[in-house]
């Protein structure tokens, strides 16, 4: 799995992110198509970490609408403030949820999801979408994930 991304087989989480950042930056450099960049970003993260689900939702007509993703079938639309994705949109802050069953109003798109992180994407200081990552493991995500995923979404050129 990680050979294509040039990651050492036993690399820890922080080392994987550090190795991925320049690779993702090179992959996205010069590409102006948002969908292509979102698709490749989701694929890189899925390949590197084998998360249950990695994908994007984009703000369309006052809802988050499913965009490029890797993983099982997903919810198509999420309302403002609803679930972890809607809460990240509403608060304009990354949401790290160690146990989705303990999150008030969690939307269960997959019963296999146990923990989740959602990172807002900004354009002109306005949330235009979110990166959503689900794991089959409890407490999968922490400050390291937040730090590096926030840096990764900043690499994505979003038309304003």
Secondary structure, 3 states (H helix, E strand, C coil): CCCCCCCCCCCCHHHHHHHHHHHHHHHHCCCCCHHHHHHHHHHHHHHHHCCCEEEEEEEECCEEEEEEEEECCCCCEEECCCHHHHHHHHHCCCEEECCHHHCCCCCCCCCCCCEEEEEEEEECCEEEEEEEEEECCCCCCCHHHHHHHHHHHHCCCCCC
